[in-house]
Amino acid sequence: MSYEAIAILMFSTMLVLMMTGQRVFGVIGFVAVVAALWLWGTGGEGLAFAAAMKLMKWYPLLTLPMFVFMGYVMSESRLADDLYRMFHVWFGPVPGGLAIGTILLMVLISAMNGLSVAGMAIGATIALPELLRRGYDKQMVTGVIQAGSSLGILIPPSVVLVLFAMIARAPVSQLWLAGVIPGLMMAAMFVAYIWARCRIQPHLGPVLPAEERAQITRAEKLRLLRAGALPLIIFATMMVPFINGWTSLVESSVVGALVTVAGAVWKGRFTREVFETATRNTLAVSCMFMWIILAALTFGAVFDGLGAVNAIEGYFVDRLGLSPWTILILMQLSYLVMGMFLDDTAMLVIVAPLYVPLVATLDLGIPREFVLVWYGVLYTITCQIAYLTPPFGYNLFLMRAMTPPEVRLRDIYLSAIPFVGVMIVALVLVMAFPDIALWLPKTVYGD
């Protein structure tokens, strides 16, 4: 049997087994081990054992539970309450100002935890009721919270970029730096869209009434402005020592977790219940990610042993005559289609053994040492789009679980459409101008 036929058989078997409702890591690991035994006989199961040892020895893996813990402490201790109040006061006079403030809140939350679900929980519990009470359009509101929370997987310290780095064997520090400018650019595009839309249709995002603005004193504004210093302090204490080389990646993640806990203690919100909930959720999420990474490494080892990546590259380039950029675009389109049915980790694990080494071999005019860093940003932006694409977008169902009854599933689906359009524009810009993502890591680490 040819390499191409074996690869197709493995992928098709994996997809069929996923339809049975089994866990993603179980399906992928099962297919990988069975394929190894079939191809190499007794001893083939050693691929899974070797992958497990490689995972256990991968020191940067310790960053994963630290950042997950940060996100849950932030969410459970409600450290974002004062931040939202700050944006509420300072952006109230602007058309769509409270929605713009929600996006900015999400940017700060993203810089503190690296999870989409944390931003979604904070937005749905703090911003959503206030925006609806203020007469904001329900489709505008739900779209803002969904799109804003998705920034958590792009702006460092992104857990998704850490996962990509583990599977693609790319440097986490460069991936984080590469996500900064695209993440801020996308946030700015969201803000511009909200302002323009609410300027044209004021009923979608009414300004704060003048009489209410008059009741807010300058002292109150300054007090709330100081509340915004906490996430900046957490981000600075974590990232500045790391970028300057004073701490390692793992040490920085520990510093970030400790400072987040200290902030919750200082606010008087770090209770036993907060600690227990954050710890339990951190353990569950970390174990899930570890099983997924283990399955992906095993599956990738089988592909490496087959030489299937070289065979598939030859098929696309030599037999079909596709250009490198055409192949890349087709890969991104496949992600968008898969994103309608799968979450980000499932997509990465399914196609990483094929896509990651294939991208590394394509001549895209990007320095070899940065090509996987750039592709990691493209993958993450595509995951953001997948979070908001029907029928099974991750954020769509999270949003439905957190909204009041008057917000229907149809409203949530429609609310995502304009923001998906903005994300696609951002994806095209990063593809067309790679230096949007690569300028910062190139500047820090040199060409």
N, C-alpha and C positions, 0 to 999 in steps of 0.2 A: 504494500500500500504506500502511495506517495506521501510526502510530508504534508502537502496541501490537504489531502484527503483525511489524514490523521487529525490535523488541526480543525478541519470542518466537523469531523465526528466528535471531537472533544467539546467544541463550542455548542454544537446542536444538542448533545447529551446534557450538557450543563443547563441549557435553556429549558429543555423538556422537564428536567428534574426540578427546576425552580417553579414551574407551574404547579407542582404538587404542594407548594406552600412550605417546603422545608427551609431552614435558615440558610442564608447565602453562604456563610463560611463552610457549613457542613456539606452543601452541594459541591462547592468548588474543591474543597479538600478531598472529598470522596472521588470525584472525577480524576483529580490529579494522581492520587495514590493508585487507583485501579488502572489508569493509563500507564503508570510507571511499572506496575507488576506485569501488565500485558506486554509492554515493550521490552523490558529487561529481565523479567522473571524474578526468581528469588533474589532478594537484595534490593529490589526496586523501591521497597518501602523505606529504604534508608534515605531517600530524597526528602521525605517528610521529616524524618529525625534530624537530618542536617539543617533543614530550614528552621526547625524549632530551636536548635542550638544557636544558629545565626541570630535568631530573634532575641533569645535570652542574653546574648553577649552584646547586643546593640545598645550601647550606653545612652545615646540620645532618646531612647524610648521612654526614659524616666520623665521627660518633659511632658508626655501625654497626660498622665494623671494630675500633674501640677496645674496645667492650664484648664483641664476639665473642672478641677476643684475650684479654681478661681471663678470660673463662670457660674458654678452653682452657689458659691458663697455670695457672689454679687446679686444673683437672682433672689435667693432665699432671704437675705438680710435687707433687701429693698434699698440698697445704697443709691439707687437711681432716682428716688423720690424727689430729693432736693434739686437734682439736675434738671428734671422735667419742669419743676416749678420755675427754675431759672430761665429755661427757654420759653416757657409760657409767658413770663413777664417781659423778657427782652424782645421777643419776636411777635408778640401779640398785635402790634399796629400794622404788620406787613400782611398783604393778601396771602392767605394760606399759611400764615406765620406759625401757627401751632403745629401744622403738618411739617413745615420746614424744621421747626425745633425738634420734632420727633426724629427726623432723619439725622440731625446733628447729635441727638442723644444716642442714636444707634451707632454712630461713628465712635463716640467715646466709649460706649459699652463694648464695641468690637475690639477696641484697643486695650481692653482690660481682660478679655476672656477668650476670644477666638472661637466661639460657638454661635451658631445661628439660633439654636433653641433658647439660649439665655436672652438674647435680644427680643425674640418673639414673646417670651413670657413677660418680660418687663414692659414691652410695648402694649401687650394686650391687657395687662392689669392696671397700668398707670395711665397710658396715653389714650387708649381706646375709649373708656367711659367718658373722659373729659372732652375729647374731640366730638363725640356724639352729642354730649350735653350742650356743647357750644354751637350746635347746628351744622356741623360739617357733614358733607355728603358721605353716606356709609360706604359707597364704593371707593371714594377717594381715600377714606380713612383706612380701610382694610388693605388697600393696595400699598399705601405708605408704610404700614407696619410690616407687611410681608417683604417688600423690597428692601426696607431699611435693615431688617434683621438679617437678611442674606449677606449683608456686608461683613458679618462676623466671620465668614469662611474665607475672606480675601484679605482683610486688613490684619496685620500681625498683632498678636500671636495666633495665627490661624491654625486650628487643629487639623483641618483638611490638608493644608500645605505640609504639615508635619507628616501626615499619613502618606501623602504623595512622595515626600522625600524618602521615607522608609522603603516604599515599594520601588521607586525609580532610582534609589541610591544617589540622590541629588542632595547638595548641601542645604540644610534647613535655613541657615542664616541668609544665604543668597535668595532663597525663595521668599522669605519674609520681606526682605528689602524690595524685591521685585513686586510684591503685592501692595506696597504703600501707595505709589502714585496712581496705579489703576484704581485702587479702592477709593482714594480721595477724589479722583476724576469722576468715578461713577456716582459718588455721593453728591458732587457738585452738579452733575447732570440731573439727578433726581430733584435737587433743590430748584434748578432752573425750570424743569418741567412743571413742578408744583406751582411756582410763582407765576409762570406764564399762563397756566391753565386757570388759576384762581383769579388772575388779573382780568382774563377774558370772561370768565364765568364766576363772578364774586360769590354767588350762592353756594358754591362748592366748598369754599373755605373763608367764611366771614372773618373780618378783623375783630380784635378785642374791642368792645364798646368803649367809647371815650370816657364815660363816667367811671367805668371800672379801672381804666388806666390811671385816672386822676387820683384814685384811692391808694395807689401803690407809691410809697415814699421812696426817695432816693436812697435812704439808708437800707430799706428792704431790698432794693435792686442790687446794691453793693454786697449785702449779706449773701444773697443768692448767687451772685457772681463768684464769691469765694467758694461756694459749694462745688463749682465746676473744677476746682483745683485738685480734688481728690483723684479722679481718674487720670489726670495728667501726672500727678505725683507717682501713682502706681505704674503707669507706663514708663515714665522717666527712670524710676529706680530699677526697673526691669531691663529696659532696652539700652540705656546709655552705657552702663558698665559692659554689657555684652558687645556692643558695637566698638567700643574702645579697647576691647580685648582684656578687660580687667576680670571678667568672669566668663566661664564657659556657658554653653547653651543651657545645660541642666541646672547649673548654679543660678542662672538668671531666672529660670522658671520657678525655682524654690523661693527666690527673693520676691518674685511677683505674688506667689501664693501667700507668703508671710505678710507682705504689706497689705494685701487685700483683707486678710484676717484682721490685721491691726486696724485698718480703716473701719471694719465692721464693729470691732471692740470699742473704738473711739466714739463711734456713733451710738453705742449702747445697744446694738442689734445682733450681736453674735451670741445667740442663746444655744442651749444644749440641742434644741430641736433643729436649729439651723445647721449646727455642726453634724448632727446625725444624718439629716437628710442629704446634705452636701457630700458626706463621706460615702453613704450608701449609693447614691447616684454616680459618684465618681468611680467607685468599684465596678458597678454594672457597665458603665460606658467604656472604661478602660479594658475590661475583659473582652467586651464585644470587639473593640478595635484590635486587640491582640490576636484573637482567633481569626479575624479577617485578614490581618497581615500575614499570619502563619499560612493560611490557605493560599493567599496570593503568591507568597514566596515558593511554596511547593509547586503550584501550577506553573510559575515562571521557570522553575528548575527543569520541569519536564519539557517545556518549550525550548529552553537552552540546549538540553540534551538532544532534542530532535534536530536542531538547526532550522526549525520551522520559520523563524523570523526571516532568515536569509532567503528561504524559498518563496515566502509571501512577498518580500520586497522585490525579488526578481519577477514575480508574476505581475505585480502592479507596474513596475518601471519598464521591464523588458518586453513582456508579452502584451500588456495593454497599452504601453507607451504613455502612461500618465505622468505629468510633470509633478515635481515635489509639492508645489503649492496646491495642485488639484487633489493630491492624496491627502494633504493636511486638511483642506476644506471638507472633503468627504468624511474624514475622521471626526471633525467637529459636528457635522450634520448628524452622524451616527450617534454622537453623545446627546444631541438635542432630542432625537427620537427615543433613545433609551431612557432619557430623563423623564419622559411622560409616564414611565412605568416603574422605574427603579430609583433608589436614592443614590447619593454621591459615592458612598463607599462601595456599594454593589457595582456601580458602573466602573469604578477604577479597578476593582479586583477582576472583573470580567475581562476587560480589554487591556489592562496594563501589560500583561506578558507579551502582547502583540504590538500595541501602539507605542509604548515607551522606547523599546529598542529600535523600532522602525523610524521614529522621529529622529533618533540619534544618528541614523545613517543617511537621512535625507539632506540634500544640498539646498538649504533655505537661505544661504547668505548670512548666517548668524554664526559667530564664533562657537566652536564645538563645546567649549567649557560652559557656555551660557544657554545652549539650545534647550536643554531639559528644564532649566530655570524658567525660560520664556514659556515653554509648553506647559509647565505647571500652572502658570498664571492663566493661560488659555483654558486649561481644564477646569480650573476653579471658577472662572467666570461662566463657563458653560454649565457647571453645577448650580450656580446661582440661578441661571435661567431655568434649569430643570426643576428647581425648587418651586417655581411659579407656573409651570406648564401643566394644564389638565391632561389626562384625567386624574393622575395620581401624584401630582406635585406635593412634595413633603410639606412645604409651608402652607399649602392650600388646606390640608386637613388639620394641621395644627391650628390654623386660624379659625376653622369651623368649630373646633372643640372649645375655643376660648371666647367666641363672640356671643352676644345675646341673641335670643330667638328671632328678633326682627331682622337680623342680618342673615340672609339665605345663602345657600351654597352657590346659587347663580350669581349673586352679588359678588361673592369672593372670587369666582372665576373671572367675571368681567373686570373686576378691579385690577387683576394682574396684567391684563393685556397691554396697557400703555407702558407699564414699567418693564415688561419683557421686551418691548420695542426699544426702550432706552438701553437696556442691557445688551441687546444685539448690536446696537450702534457702538457701544463701548467695546464689545468683542471684536468687531470689525476694525476699530481704530487701533487696538493693541496688536492685531494681526498685521495690519498695514504698516504700522509704525512701531516695530519691536522695542525701540529705545524708550517708549513710554514705560515699559516694565523693566528694561535692562539698564537704563541710565544710572539708577541708584546703586545696584550691585556692582556695575562696572566702575563707578566712581570710588566705592569703598574698597573693592578688591582688585581693581586694576584690570586693564584689557588683557 
